[in-house]
Amino acid sequence: MIEIPDLYALFCDHPVVTTDTRDCPAGSIFFALRGATFDGNAFALKALEAGCACAVVDDPAVGGDERLLHVPDALAALQGLAAFHRRRLGTPVVQVTGTNGKTTTKEMIAAVLTQKYETLRTEGNLNNDIGAPLTLLRLMPEHEAAVIETGMNHFGEIRYLGEMVRPDIAVITNVGDAHIENLGNTRQGILQAKCEIFENLTPEGVAVLNGDDELLNTVTLPQIILRCGEGEHCDVRVTDIDDRGLEGMACTVTTGQAAYRLETAAPGRHMVYPMAMAAAIGERLGLTAAEIAAGTAAYAPVGSRMHLIRMDGDRLVIDDCYNANPQSMAEGIRMLAASRQKKRLAVLGDMGELGALTAQAHRDMGTLCRELGIETVAVGEKMKALPETDPEAQWFAGVEEALPAVRARFTPGTAVLVKASHAMHFENIVKELEKE
């Protein structure tokens, strides 16, 4: 069995890791991970044939090549290697978690820090027990900062991700209802799970929190806390908000050292929080006001997160189908209502893991759409509740059944919001609309 220090010595000679035999750079290290429907051990020899320098396996029956490195658990070895590597580098690391806006905040912070430093960031949604170590193992001596996103849906996940990340700056964007059925069906449970991030915050570290979140305002720590928001008590305060609808927004952020006028082309009033947090962190790490302003202006959304797709006939698709919970869906509906198109259509799908809140949360979306005068197409079993509060809404069991109605309503001058939990695969609706 190979131990982590010896594995790290190999990693120093071969500083690229992979878990996919379709992507085996020459000289890389393959980790044979197990999943619900696959066992990476079965592909270890194939990885070596494809060019990997060695393969880390946890099945004693796999043999026949001296480049096979046996460990008790390949995933634990990957995580242990990442933790060992992070400790060897003194790079300032920002860890980001929260119910809504993790990726947006991570990208905003990285956009700001990149103005001064070579910055590593989590790519895509690699924010889990596999993605986080893979990201940390991309951290190289030339990096001067890193922004690592960590997600969770059960107690303990943020804790063990933090054991690898060991943040110098810990960020919580907010506390909402996502995954609430797994966390005691209370927001207090969600707060408890999010606050696991502080268990691995360095003693001299800093916590950056949403200062307008009631639950986060109950948090006390021995480390410095910077609360960001509109409240007068906030250490980093947002004022003079200019909400330009889907054209972006601007605001003034005042810290203990300076006031910054910041802008972003990304839509939504909620963008004040990632901008304020990025300003707080940028200032903490030595950026100038001009660098911070340049960073927020350079921010661009990634993936299906408030991605605006403008089409012929003054039609607009608001692709926000990566995931959904009650807070993010309500924010998307309000943004749709602020669009300048003459017609507004919301295509809304099931929101998962809401437990006892499920029916009421979906009814609330119907109430909001009705109040704002938005046409609605509801999709999925949980969304059956929406027409109870919005009788004019159309309901369909699944995406395929809904597509004809969505196409028919996507007429010239229409803005359409596409929003649902990831499991609904609403990206297929976006693809179909792009063909129109």
N, C-alpha and C positions, 0 to 999 in steps of 0.2 A: 504494500500500500504506500502510495506517495503522500507525503505530508505537505501542508500548505507552504512552508518556507521553501521546500525543494521545488514545488510547482511554481512558486513565484520566480525562482531563479530561471526556470525554463521560460516563463512569461517575459522576463527581461530580455531574453534572446529572441523571443517570438511574440511580440506585443500586439497580436491580433487574435481575437477569439471568435468562434462561430458555433452556432448550434444547428446549422442547416447545411446539409450536404450539397444543396444547390448553390451555396455561396462559401466556397472553401479557398480563400486566397492562399497562394503558395507560402508555406512556412507558418501557417496559422495553427491554433490549438482548437480542436473540436471537443465540445462537451456533449456527451450522450445523455440528453435529458429525456425524461419519461413524461408522457402526456396521457390523456384519457383514451386516445385512440392510436398511440404510437409509442415505440420504445427506441430511443436514439441509439441504444447499444447495438441494435440490429444493423445500423448504418455506419458503425465506427470504422470498419475496414474500408468501406466505400469512401469515407472521408479521407482516409490516408491515401487511397488511390488517387483522389481528386487533388491532392497536393498539401494536405495538412501535415505539419511536422510531427504531431502526436495527437492522440485521442484519449480523453478522460472518460473512463467507463466505470459503471458500478455493478455490472453483471459478471460474477466470477467465471461464468462459462465462456465469456468472450476472450479469445486468445489467439495465438498464432502469429503475433507480431510484437517485437520488443518495444515498439512505439506506442503500445497500448498501456495507459497508466491507470491502475486500478485504485478506486476510492470507495468508501462505504456508500456515499450518496453523491451523485454527480452535481445535482443542483446545490447542495450544501457546499461542495467544493468550489463551484462557480462563485457563490456568495462569499465564501471565506477568502478566496483569492481577491475579490473586489475590495473587501474590507481591508485586507493586508496591504493592497496597493494604495488605497486611499490614505492610509496611515503613513505611508512612505513619502507622500507628496504633501507639501505644506500649502497647497492651493486653497484660497478662500472658497468655500462651498456654501451655496444657498440652497436650502431644501424647501420646496413648496408643496403644501397640501391645502385641502379645503373642499367644501361641497361643490361650489360653482367657480368657474374661472381659473382653475389650476393652470391649464395650458396657456390661456391668454396671459395670465400673470407671469408665468415662466418665460414666455416669449417676449413680453414687455421688458422684464428685468434684463434678459439677455440682450435685447436690442439696445438698451441703455449701456450696459457694461461693455458691449462690443465697441462702443465709441472710444474706449481707452485701452481695453484689455483683450487679449486673445481668450475668448470665452467658449467653453464647452457647454452645451445644453442638451437636455433630453430630446431625442428625436421622436416625432409623432406621439404615440401613446405608450411608449415603452416605460411605464411608470409602476410596474408591478415587481414581483419577486424575481422575475427573469430580466425584465427590461432595465431595472435600476442597476443591477451588477454589470450588465452589458454596457450601460452608459458609463459607469465608473471606470471600467476597464479601457475606455477610450480616452481617459484622462492621461495626458502626456506632460512631460516637463515643460513644454513650450506653452501650455495653457496657464493663464494667469488668474482665471476665475472659472467657476462652474455653477450652473443652475440646474438642479436635479428635481424633477417632478415626481411625487410619490402619491399613489392612489390607494384606496382601501375600501373594503366593504364588510370587514369584521374586526373585532377587537384584536389587538396584537400586531396587525400588519404594519402600521406606521412605526411601531416600536422596532421590529426587526429590520425594516428598511432603514430606519435611522441608525441602527447599529452599524450598517455598512457606510451610510452617507456621512455620519458625524458632522452635522452642519455647524458652520460658524454663524450663519444667519438662518433662522427658522421662520417661515411665512405661513400663516393661515389666512386664506382669502375670506372665508365666512363659514357659518354653520347652518346648513339647510337640511332638507328632509331625505336626500338621496340615501338609499340603503338602510332606511330607518328600521325596517322589519328585522334586520340582522343585528341591530344595536339597541335592543330593549324597547323598541317602538317609542323612544323619546329623543328629543333633541339633546337632552342632557347626556344621553348615551353617546350621541354623535360627537358632542363636545369632548367627552372623556376620551373617545378614540382618537380624535384629532390632536388632543393635547399630549398624546404619546410622543409627538415630535420633540417635545422639550426634554425628554428623558436622555437624549443623546446630544443636546445642544451643549457646545463647549462652555465651560464656566465663564469665560470672558465674552461669550457670544451675545447675540441680539435677537430678540423676537420682534417680528414686524406683523402687526395684526390689523384687521379691519376694525377701526374704532367706532363704527356705526352698528356693529353687531352686538346686541345686548348680552348674549352668552359669552362672547369673547371678552367683553368688558369686565367679566368676573374673574378673569385669569390674573393670577399674581405669580411672579417668578423672582428668584434672586438675580437673574440677569436683567439687562436693560430691555424695556418694552417700548417700542415705538408704535403708537396707535395712529392709523391713517384714516381720515374720513372728513365729513362735513361738521361733525360735532365740535363745539367750542373746547371740549376737553382734549381734543386730538393733538398729539405732538406734531403730526404732519397734517396740516389742515387744508382742505379743498374749499375754495370760494370762487365766485365769479364764473359760474359754469355757463358755457355757451353750447347748448345742445343743438346740433345742426341736423338732427335726425339721421337719416342714412348717409349723410355726407360727412359724418364725423362729429367731433366735439373738441372743445378747448376748455381749460380751466386754469386757475392760479393755485399753485401748491406752495404753502408757506411752511418752512421747517424752522428749526432753531437757529439756522445760519443764514437763510436767504429765502426769497420768494421767486418762484419760477412760473412763467407763463408757458404752459405746455399744450401741445396740440396733437391730435391723431386723426387719421382718416377713417379709423374704425368706428362704426356706429354704436350708439348706446350710452346712456348716462352712467351705466355701471362701469364704464371704462375709467372713471375718475379713480377707482380703487387701485387697479394695476399701475396706473400712471403715478399715483401718490406713493405707492410701495416702491416702485422702481426709482423714484426720486430719492426716497429715504435711503435705499440701499446704495444707489449711485453716490450720494453724498458721503455716506459712511465709508465707502471704498475710494474716496478721493477724486471723484469726477467733478468737473466744473458745471456751472449752470448751463453753459452753451452745449456741453457734451450731453447732459441729461435731456435738454430740449431736442437736440438732434436725434437722440435715441428714441424718444416717444414718437417723433415724427416719422421715423424709419420703421416703426412696428408694422408688421403685416400678419393677418390671421393665418393659421395653418389648418389644413384639413377642412372638414365640414363644420366649421365653427364661424357662424355669421359671415359666410362667404357669399358675397354679392355677385350674381351672374346676370349681367344686363344683356337683353336680347332685342331683336327687331320688334317693332311695333310698340315701343316704350313698355316692354314687359320686363319684369324683374323677378328672379328667383333668389330668395334668401335661404341659402343652404345652411341649415343649422341642425343637421340630422345626426351628428356624431353621437349625441346622447341627450337625455332630458330628465329633469325633475321638476317639481312644481314651480320653484323659483325661476329656473332658467327658461321654462316654457312661458311663464307669465311675462318675463322680460322680453322674449322674442315676440309675443303677441303685441305688446306695447310698441315695440320698434316697428312692427308691420303697420300699426295704426298711424305712425308718424310718417310713413312714406308718402311721396307726392303723387303716386299713381292714382288714377281715378277709381280703381277697383282694388279691393284687398281681400285675399283669400288665404285662410290658414288651413293647412293640411296637417293634422295632428294625430299622432299615434300613441300607443300605450306607453305609460311610464311605469317602470318596474321597481320592485323591492320597496314598496311604500307601506306594506302591511295594512294596519287598520285605517290608514289615511287614504287608501287607494280610491275608493268610490268618490269620496268628497273632493279629493284633489282633482279628479277628472271632471266632476261637476263644476268645480270652480273655474276651470278653463272655459267651459260653456258660458258661464255667467260673464266672464271677462270679455269674451268674443261678442256676446250679445250687447253688452254695454258700450263697446267700442265700434259697433256697427260693422263687424267683420264677418264675411261669409266663411263657413266652416265645413270641412270634410273631415270626419272622425274615422279612424281606422283601428281595429283591434278589439278584443274582448273587453278589456278594461275601459276603452273609450265608449262602450255602450252607455256609460253613465252620462256622457257629455250632453246628448240631446235632451236629457231631463231638464236641463237649465237653458238650453238653446234649441227649442223645438224645430227651428228652420235648418239646423245642421243635418247634413247627410251622413249616414253611418254605413260602413262597409266592414266586413269581417277581416279582409286582408288587403295587401297592396295590389295584387292583380285585379281584384274586384273593384278597387277604388280608381284605378288608372283611367278608365274611360271618362268618369265624372270629372276627374282633375283636369284631364286634357280639354274637355268641353268648356270648363270654366276659365281656362288659361287663355283668355282672349286679349286682344290688344289693349294696352293701358292697365294691365293687371300686375300687381305685386303679390307673389305667393310665398308664404313661409312654410318650409318643410321641416317638421320637428317631431322627434320621437326618441324613445330609448333605442340604443344601438341594436338590440335584438330584433327590432322591427324591420331592419334593412331598408330604411327609407332612402338610402343612396340610390336605390333602383328607381324611385320616383324622380329624383333629380336627373338621373341619366335620361329618362324618358322625356322629361320636359326640355332638356337641352337639345333634343332632336327636333323639337317643334319648329 
